[in-house]
Amino acid sequence: MIREDKHLLYTPELTGHEQLQNIIENKTTFTLNNCEFSLYETHKKTEDVKLKFNDLTFTAMLRGKKHMKLENKSEYFDYFPGETVLVSPGETMVIDFPEADETPSQCIALSFSPDFVEESLHYLNTKLMKVDESTCWRISSNEFYLFNSLPLASATNNLMRIAMEDNMNKDIMADLALKELLVRLMQTQAGKLIENDYKTLKTSNRLAFIIDYIKNNLHQKLSIEHLAKLAFVSKSNFFKLFKYELGTSPNEYILQQRIKRAKELLKENQSIKEVAFATGFSDTNHLIKTFKTFEGITPKNYQRNLFSEYKIVS
């Protein structure tokens, strides 16, 4: 099964066995002014390990596998590298480590200062107000399980680097990195919500309406001027709408959706020419060039690899 794209994080070396204080959730902590950054490692198969966090905590898998749930909130799910789980204040993670004997697990947990979060959100909502008046900058407790977008992974890696290095100015640098991480987290949450629910939100949410229109019209040319008019905003505010909500430009988003749709059609064994026509590319060469830029492989080779994996063709 091919999964949605997710971006892996930097993985520090595992702690040597002679240096481990615990073989289950061994914790190394780096304290900063406005957050506590911890690196957890588990080197033994075990079950029903509970971790409770008093403050909003951003967790991300680096290596290995966890089978976990948020107590009184979710069912059990598998937690892999490239994924993030956001834990609300007072929530408890209940974790099994089914493969830790062979593959130790490693993850990070970053607990935010409540005052820092509140001040950051206040600044964003007063100085960088969103285009759509019905929305604001906020962290959703419902969208807690995320695949790392590239901007979210980059922001997380930057904060990891700052927290773990020996620098007398690290608190200043960390505060800036924390603000970026919060923004990227909210944009990743917004992207997931829009992708999952744009059809039901399109009558009440400006961005959802535009997303629905884009997805239904990938076969034709999509001009920013026309899309901005449909959204009843200026061209400059249309760019802000995408940048603030999703962290990308409308042009980049449209290209992403064309490539995503192209992958779906290639899976259906359509020809390169058919795919190019159905996804709004001017010709097959344009599709091939753009597809390779995004995926690092040509559409034909992608299709060949896909069918080889599914054993549809030899």
C-alpha positions as CSV (number, residue, x, y, z in Angstrom):
1,M,0.0,0.0,0.0
2,I,1.4,3.4,-1.0
3,R,1.0,6.0,1.8
4,E,0.6,9.7,1.7
5,D,4.0,11.5,1.5
6,K,5.6,12.2,4.9
7,H,9.0,13.7,5.7
8,L,11.4,12.0,8.1
9,L,13.4,13.9,10.7
10,Y,17.0,13.9,11.7
11,T,17.9,10.9,13.8
12,P,20.6,11.3,16.5
13,E,22.7,8.3,17.3
14,L,21.2,5.9,19.8
15,T,22.6,6.0,23.3
16,G,25.1,3.2,24.0
17,H,23.8,0.4,26.3
18,E,26.4,1.2,28.9
19,Q,25.2,4.8,29.1
20,L,21.5,4.0,29.3
21,Q,19.8,4.8,32.6
22,N,16.7,3.0,31.5
23,I,16.1,0.6,28.7
24,I,12.4,1.7,28.5
25,E,11.8,5.3,27.6
26,N,15.3,6.5,28.5
27,K,15.0,10.3,28.7
28,T,17.5,12.9,27.8
29,T,16.3,16.4,28.4
30,F,17.4,19.8,27.1
31,T,15.8,22.7,29.0
32,L,15.2,26.0,27.2
33,N,13.4,29.2,28.4
34,N,10.1,28.4,26.8
35,C,10.1,24.7,26.3
36,E,11.4,21.4,27.5
37,F,12.9,19.3,24.7
38,S,13.3,15.5,25.5
39,L,14.7,12.6,23.5
40,Y,13.2,9.2,24.4
41,E,14.6,5.8,23.6
42,T,13.3,2.3,24.3
43,H,15.5,-0.7,23.7
44,K,13.2,-3.5,25.0
45,K,9.9,-4.9,23.8
46,T,7.2,-3.8,26.4
47,E,3.6,-2.8,26.7
48,D,1.3,-0.3,28.4
49,V,3.9,2.4,29.1
50,K,2.1,5.6,30.1
51,L,3.4,9.1,29.6
52,K,1.5,12.1,30.8
53,F,2.3,15.7,29.9
54,N,1.1,18.7,31.9
55,D,1.6,21.2,29.0
56,L,0.9,21.1,25.3
57,T,3.5,18.7,23.9
58,F,4.6,18.1,20.3
59,T,5.9,14.5,19.8
60,A,7.6,13.1,16.7
61,M,8.9,9.6,15.9
62,L,12.5,9.4,14.7
63,R,13.0,5.6,14.4
64,G,11.3,2.3,15.3
65,K,7.6,1.7,15.9
66,K,5.1,2.4,18.6
67,H,1.5,1.1,19.0
68,M,-0.3,3.6,21.1
69,K,-3.4,5.6,21.9
70,L,-4.3,8.8,23.7
71,E,-6.1,7.7,26.8
72,N,-9.8,8.5,26.8
73,K,-9.4,10.1,23.3
74,S,-8.4,7.7,20.6
75,E,-8.2,4.0,19.6
76,Y,-4.8,2.4,19.3
77,F,-2.9,3.2,16.1
78,D,0.7,2.6,14.8
79,Y,3.1,5.5,15.2
80,F,6.0,5.6,12.7
81,P,8.9,7.9,11.7
82,G,7.7,10.8,9.7
83,E,4.6,11.2,11.9
84,T,3.7,13.6,14.7
85,V,1.3,13.3,17.6
86,L,0.2,16.4,19.5
87,V,-0.7,15.8,23.1
88,S,-2.9,18.3,24.8
89,P,-2.3,19.4,28.4
90,G,-3.1,16.7,30.9
91,E,-3.4,13.9,28.3
92,T,-1.7,10.5,28.6
93,M,-0.1,8.5,25.9
94,V,-0.4,4.7,26.4
95,I,2.3,3.0,24.4
96,D,3.3,-0.5,23.4
97,F,6.8,-1.2,21.8
98,P,6.3,-4.4,19.8
99,E,9.6,-4.3,17.9
100,A,12.0,-2.6,20.3
101,D,14.1,-5.8,20.9
102,E,15.2,-5.8,17.3
103,T,14.7,-2.1,16.4
104,P,14.9,0.4,19.3
105,S,12.4,3.2,19.2
106,Q,13.4,6.9,19.4
107,C,11.2,9.9,19.5
108,I,11.2,13.5,20.7
109,A,8.8,15.3,23.0
110,L,8.7,19.1,23.1
111,S,6.6,20.6,25.8
112,F,5.7,24.3,25.3
113,S,5.4,26.9,28.0
114,P,1.6,27.8,28.1
115,D,2.5,31.6,28.3
116,F,4.7,31.3,25.2
117,V,1.9,29.6,23.3
118,E,-0.7,32.2,24.4
119,E,1.6,35.1,23.6
120,S,2.5,33.7,20.2
121,L,-1.1,33.1,19.2
122,H,-2.1,36.6,20.4
123,Y,0.7,38.1,18.2
124,L,-0.4,36.2,15.1
125,N,-4.0,37.0,15.6
126,T,-3.4,40.8,16.0
127,K,-0.4,41.4,13.7
128,L,-0.9,38.7,11.0
129,M,-4.6,38.3,10.8
130,K,-5.9,35.8,8.4
131,V,-7.7,36.8,5.2
132,D,-10.8,34.8,6.0
133,E,-12.5,36.6,8.9
134,S,-14.2,33.3,10.0
135,T,-10.8,31.8,10.9
136,C,-8.0,32.6,13.3
137,W,-4.6,31.2,14.3
138,R,-5.3,28.4,16.7
139,I,-4.0,24.9,17.6
140,S,-6.5,22.2,17.2
141,S,-6.7,19.4,19.8
142,N,-8.7,17.3,17.3
143,E,-6.1,17.2,14.5
144,F,-3.5,15.5,16.8
145,Y,-2.1,12.8,14.4
146,L,-0.2,14.2,11.5
147,F,2.1,13.2,8.7
148,N,5.1,15.6,8.7
149,S,4.9,18.1,5.8
150,L,8.3,19.3,4.5
151,P,8.0,22.7,6.3
152,L,7.0,21.0,9.6
153,A,9.9,18.6,9.3
154,S,12.3,21.4,8.5
155,A,11.1,23.5,11.5
156,T,11.4,20.5,13.8
157,N,14.9,19.7,12.6
158,N,16.0,23.3,13.2
159,L,14.7,23.3,16.8
160,M,16.3,19.9,17.5
161,R,19.6,21.3,16.2
162,I,19.4,24.4,18.4
163,A,18.3,22.5,21.5
164,M,21.1,19.9,21.3
165,E,24.0,22.2,20.4
166,D,26.2,24.1,22.9
167,N,25.5,27.7,22.2
168,M,25.3,30.6,24.6
169,N,22.5,32.2,22.5
170,K,20.4,29.1,22.1
171,D,17.4,30.5,24.1
172,I,17.1,33.4,21.7
173,M,17.4,31.2,18.7
174,A,15.1,28.6,20.2
175,D,12.3,31.2,20.7
176,L,12.4,32.1,17.1
177,A,12.4,28.4,16.1
178,L,9.5,27.6,18.4
179,K,7.4,30.3,16.8
180,E,8.1,28.9,13.4
181,L,7.3,25.4,14.6
182,L,3.9,26.6,16.0
183,V,3.1,28.2,12.7
184,R,4.1,25.1,10.7
185,L,2.1,22.9,13.1
186,M,-1.0,25.0,12.6
187,Q,-0.6,25.0,8.8
188,T,-0.1,21.2,8.7
189,Q,-3.3,20.8,10.8
190,A,-5.2,23.2,8.5
191,G,-4.0,21.3,5.5
192,K,-5.2,18.0,6.9
193,L,-8.5,19.4,7.9
194,I,-9.1,21.0,4.5
195,E,-8.0,17.9,2.6
196,N,-10.3,15.7,4.6
197,D,-13.4,18.0,4.9
198,Y,-13.3,20.5,2.0
199,K,-16.5,19.1,0.5
200,T,-18.5,19.7,3.7
201,L,-16.7,23.0,4.5
202,K,-17.0,24.6,1.0
203,T,-20.2,26.4,1.7
204,S,-18.9,28.2,4.8
205,N,-15.1,28.4,4.3
206,R,-13.5,30.4,1.5
207,L,-10.4,28.3,1.2
208,A,-12.4,25.0,1.2
209,F,-14.5,26.4,-1.6
210,I,-11.4,27.2,-3.7
211,I,-9.8,23.8,-2.9
212,D,-13.0,22.1,-4.1
213,Y,-12.9,24.1,-7.3
214,I,-9.3,23.4,-8.0
215,K,-9.7,19.7,-7.5
216,N,-12.7,19.6,-9.8
217,N,-10.9,21.6,-12.5
218,L,-7.4,20.1,-12.7
219,H,-7.9,19.2,-16.3
220,Q,-8.0,22.9,-17.4
221,K,-5.9,26.0,-17.0
222,L,-6.4,27.6,-13.6
223,S,-5.5,31.3,-13.4
224,I,-4.8,33.0,-10.1
225,E,-6.8,36.0,-11.2
226,H,-9.9,33.9,-11.8
227,L,-9.5,32.0,-8.6
228,A,-9.1,35.2,-6.6
229,K,-12.4,36.5,-8.1
230,L,-14.2,33.3,-7.1
231,A,-12.9,33.8,-3.6
232,F,-14.0,37.5,-3.5
233,V,-10.5,38.7,-2.5
234,S,-7.7,40.6,-4.2
235,K,-4.9,38.7,-5.8
236,S,-2.5,39.7,-3.0
237,N,-4.9,38.5,-0.3
238,F,-5.4,35.3,-2.3
239,F,-1.7,34.6,-2.0
240,K,-1.9,35.4,1.7
241,L,-4.8,33.0,2.1
242,F,-2.8,30.1,0.9
243,K,0.5,31.2,2.6
244,Y,-1.1,31.7,6.0
245,E,-3.4,28.7,6.0
246,L,-1.3,26.1,4.2
247,G,2.2,27.5,4.1
248,T,2.4,27.3,0.3
249,S,1.6,29.5,-2.7
250,P,-1.6,28.8,-4.8
251,N,0.6,28.0,-7.8
252,E,2.6,25.4,-5.8
253,Y,-0.6,24.0,-4.4
254,I,-2.2,23.6,-7.9
255,L,1.0,21.8,-9.1
256,Q,0.9,19.5,-6.1
257,Q,-2.7,18.6,-6.8
258,R,-2.0,18.0,-10.5
259,I,0.8,15.6,-9.5
260,K,-1.3,13.9,-6.9
261,R,-4.0,13.3,-9.4
262,A,-1.5,12.2,-12.0
263,K,-0.3,9.5,-9.6
264,E,-3.9,8.3,-9.1
265,L,-4.4,8.0,-12.9
266,L,-1.1,6.2,-13.4
267,K,-2.2,3.7,-10.8
268,E,-5.3,3.1,-13.0
269,N,-2.8,2.3,-15.9
270,Q,-3.7,5.3,-18.0
271,S,-1.2,6.3,-20.6
272,I,1.1,9.3,-20.1
273,K,-0.7,11.2,-22.8
274,E,-4.1,10.6,-21.1
275,V,-2.7,11.6,-17.7
276,A,-1.2,14.8,-19.1
277,F,-4.6,15.8,-20.7
278,A,-6.6,14.9,-17.6
279,T,-4.3,16.9,-15.2
280,G,-4.1,20.1,-17.2
281,F,-0.5,19.9,-18.5
282,S,0.2,21.4,-21.9
283,D,1.8,18.2,-23.2
284,T,3.5,15.0,-22.1
285,N,6.9,16.7,-21.8
286,H,5.5,19.2,-19.4
287,L,4.0,16.5,-17.3
288,I,7.2,14.4,-17.3
289,K,9.4,17.4,-16.3
290,T,7.1,18.5,-13.5
291,F,6.5,15.0,-12.3
292,K,10.2,14.3,-12.1
293,T,10.8,17.6,-10.2
294,F,8.3,16.6,-7.5
295,E,8.8,12.8,-7.4
296,G,12.4,12.3,-8.5
297,I,11.3,9.8,-11.1
298,T,9.5,9.9,-14.5
299,P,5.8,9.0,-14.7
300,K,6.5,5.9,-16.7
301,N,9.0,4.6,-14.2
302,Y,6.7,5.5,-11.4
303,Q,3.9,3.5,-13.0
304,R,6.3,0.6,-13.8
305,N,7.5,0.4,-10.2
306,L,3.9,0.7,-8.9
307,F,2.7,-2.2,-11.0
308,S,5.8,-4.3,-10.1
309,E,5.0,-3.7,-6.4
310,Y,1.4,-4.8,-6.9
311,K,2.5,-7.7,-9.3
312,I,0.0,-6.5,-11.9
313,V,2.5,-6.9,-14.6
314,S,5.8,-8.7,-14.7
